């Protein structure tokens, strides 16, 4: 009987670990770290990134590393809107190492995968898939990273699939980005992660 309950408890714990959970609580950024001088703040339950006077790169990273996961979030671009979602990344100052799922203005490859300070673009959306971005409106992004495979979706449409050995060896945090150049403002909400084994 004790063995049965122990196994039952283990199964319950494993099931609980696999459930999606919010990365952003809608109140503050206490579970995140700011890198750089650009602006990160919460307004009306939304996470806002905005260019500051320095007009440099800025990042907001999770305090925890995530290896294999499904991340879903919503974003709304205001002004320029050039941003991104980094995964399996690390940082020194504002020089980030890792991979980015692009969030950018129309025609600039939202949902594609870019390797910062490395190989550059690894894969871009097909031209016909650029249409799924709704500039100035709420968009839903889904990013699945599992082993050496990466999949992205935008507003329910598959965007890219990538299998890459170097990504498979990576590990690190998830981070949101403000691109340099100034004039950028992006709103984020409903940031939810499901960790995969």
C-alpha positions as CSV (number, residue, x, y, z in Angstrom):
1,X,0.0,0.0,0.0
2,X,2.8,2.4,0.9
3,X,4.5,1.6,-2.5
4,X,1.3,2.3,-4.3
5,X,0.8,5.7,-2.6
6,X,4.5,6.6,-3.2
7,X,4.2,5.8,-6.9
8,X,0.9,7.8,-7.0
9,X,2.6,10.8,-5.4
10,X,5.5,10.6,-7.8
11,X,3.1,10.5,-10.7
12,X,1.2,13.5,-9.4
13,X,4.4,15.4,-8.9
14,X,5.6,14.7,-12.4
15,X,2.2,15.7,-13.8
16,X,2.3,19.0,-11.8
17,X,5.8,19.7,-13.1
18,X,4.7,19.4,-16.7
19,X,1.8,22.0,-16.4
20,X,2.1,25.4,-18.1
21,X,2.9,28.2,-15.7
22,X,3.2,32.0,-16.0
23,X,6.6,33.6,-16.4
24,X,5.1,37.0,-15.8
25,X,2.7,37.6,-12.9
26,X,1.1,40.7,-14.3
27,X,2.2,42.8,-11.3
28,X,6.0,43.2,-11.4
29,X,9.2,41.8,-12.8
30,X,10.6,40.4,-9.6
31,X,11.5,37.1,-11.2
32,X,13.4,38.8,-14.0
33,X,16.7,40.7,-14.4
34,X,17.2,43.9,-16.4
35,X,20.3,44.2,-18.5
36,X,21.1,47.7,-19.9
37,X,19.5,51.1,-19.4
38,X,16.4,50.7,-21.5
39,X,13.0,50.8,-19.8
40,X,11.0,47.8,-18.5
41,X,7.9,48.3,-16.5
42,X,4.4,47.0,-15.8
43,X,1.3,48.9,-16.8
44,X,-2.3,47.7,-16.5
45,X,-1.1,44.0,-16.1
46,X,1.1,44.3,-19.2
47,X,4.9,44.1,-19.4
48,X,6.2,47.1,-21.4
49,X,9.7,47.4,-23.0
50,X,10.6,50.9,-24.3
51,X,13.7,52.6,-25.6
52,X,15.4,54.9,-23.1
53,X,17.6,57.9,-23.8
54,X,20.6,55.8,-24.5
55,X,18.8,54.1,-27.4
56,X,20.9,50.9,-26.9
57,X,20.1,47.2,-26.7
58,X,18.3,46.1,-23.6
59,X,17.2,42.7,-22.2
60,X,14.9,41.3,-19.6
61,X,16.0,37.8,-18.7
62,X,14.4,35.1,-16.5
63,X,16.3,34.3,-13.4
64,X,16.1,30.6,-14.3
65,X,17.5,28.6,-17.2
66,X,15.2,26.7,-19.4
67,X,16.4,23.9,-21.7
68,X,13.3,22.2,-23.3
69,X,10.0,24.1,-23.3
70,X,7.0,25.4,-25.0
71,X,6.6,29.2,-24.6
72,X,3.5,31.1,-25.5
73,X,3.0,34.8,-25.2
74,X,1.2,37.8,-26.7
75,X,2.9,40.9,-27.9
76,X,1.7,44.2,-29.4
77,X,4.2,46.4,-31.2
78,X,3.9,50.2,-30.9
79,X,6.2,52.6,-32.8
80,X,9.1,50.6,-34.3
81,X,8.4,47.4,-32.4
82,X,11.8,45.7,-33.1
83,X,12.3,43.2,-30.4
84,X,12.6,39.4,-29.9
85,X,12.5,36.4,-27.6
86,X,15.9,34.9,-26.7
87,X,16.3,31.3,-25.5
88,X,19.1,29.2,-24.1
89,X,21.1,32.4,-23.7
90,X,23.7,34.1,-21.5
91,X,24.8,37.7,-21.3
92,X,27.8,39.9,-20.5
93,X,26.7,43.5,-20.0
94,X,24.4,43.8,-23.0
95,X,26.3,41.4,-25.3
96,X,24.0,38.4,-25.4
97,X,25.0,35.0,-26.6
98,X,22.2,32.6,-27.8
99,X,19.3,32.5,-30.2
100,X,16.5,34.8,-30.9
101,X,12.9,34.2,-32.1
102,X,12.5,37.5,-34.0
103,X,9.7,40.0,-33.2
104,X,10.0,42.8,-35.7
105,X,8.1,45.2,-38.0
106,X,6.2,43.9,-41.0
107,X,8.5,42.2,-43.6
108,X,11.4,41.8,-41.1
109,X,11.0,38.1,-40.4
110,X,9.0,37.8,-37.1
111,X,9.1,34.2,-36.0
112,X,12.5,33.5,-37.7
113,X,15.6,32.4,-35.7
114,X,18.7,34.5,-35.4
115,X,22.0,33.7,-33.7
116,X,23.4,36.8,-32.0
117,X,27.2,37.4,-32.3
118,X,27.4,34.2,-34.3
119,X,26.0,32.9,-37.6
120,X,23.3,35.5,-37.9
121,X,20.1,34.4,-39.5
122,X,19.6,30.6,-39.3
123,X,16.1,30.6,-40.8
124,X,13.6,33.2,-41.9
125,X,9.9,32.8,-42.6
126,X,8.8,32.1,-46.1
127,X,7.7,35.4,-47.8
128,X,4.1,34.3,-47.8
129,X,4.2,33.8,-44.0
130,X,5.2,37.4,-43.3
131,X,1.5,38.3,-43.7
132,X,0.5,36.7,-40.4
133,X,2.0,39.6,-38.3
134,X,-0.6,42.1,-37.2
135,X,1.3,45.3,-36.5
136,X,-0.2,47.5,-33.8
137,X,-2.5,44.6,-32.6
138,X,-2.1,41.8,-30.2
139,X,-0.2,38.8,-31.7
140,X,0.2,35.3,-30.2
141,X,3.7,33.7,-30.5
142,X,4.5,30.1,-29.7
143,X,8.0,28.9,-29.5
144,X,8.9,25.2,-28.9
145,X,12.5,24.3,-28.2
146,X,13.2,20.6,-27.6
147,X,16.7,19.1,-28.0
148,X,18.1,20.4,-31.3
149,X,14.7,21.3,-32.8
150,X,13.0,24.6,-32.8
151,X,9.4,25.4,-34.0
152,X,7.7,28.7,-34.1
153,X,4.1,29.7,-34.7
154,X,2.5,33.2,-35.1
155,X,-1.2,33.7,-34.6
156,X,-1.7,29.9,-35.0
157,X,0.2,29.6,-38.3
158,X,3.4,27.5,-38.4
159,X,6.3,29.8,-39.3
160,X,9.7,28.0,-39.1
161,X,11.2,24.6,-38.2
162,X,14.9,24.3,-37.5
163,X,17.1,21.4,-36.5
164,X,20.5,22.6,-35.3
165,X,23.3,20.8,-33.5
166,X,24.6,23.9,-31.8
167,X,21.3,24.9,-30.5
168,X,20.9,21.4,-29.1
169,X,24.1,21.9,-27.0
170,X,22.9,25.3,-25.7
171,X,21.5,26.2,-22.3
172,X,20.5,29.3,-20.5
173,X,17.8,31.8,-19.8
174,X,14.8,33.2,-21.8
175,X,15.0,37.0,-22.4
176,X,13.0,39.7,-24.1
177,X,14.9,42.3,-26.1
178,X,14.8,46.0,-27.0
179,X,16.7,46.6,-30.2
180,X,19.0,49.5,-30.4
181,X,18.2,52.7,-32.3
182,X,15.5,54.1,-30.2
183,X,11.8,54.7,-30.8
184,X,10.8,51.1,-29.8
185,X,7.9,50.2,-27.6
186,X,6.4,46.7,-27.3
187,X,3.7,45.4,-24.9
188,X,3.8,41.8,-23.6
189,X,1.2,39.7,-21.7
190,X,0.2,36.1,-21.0
191,X,3.7,34.8,-21.0
192,X,3.4,31.1,-20.2
193,X,5.9,28.3,-20.2
194,X,5.5,24.5,-20.2
195,X,8.8,22.7,-19.5
196,X,9.5,19.6,-21.4
197,X,11.6,16.6,-20.3
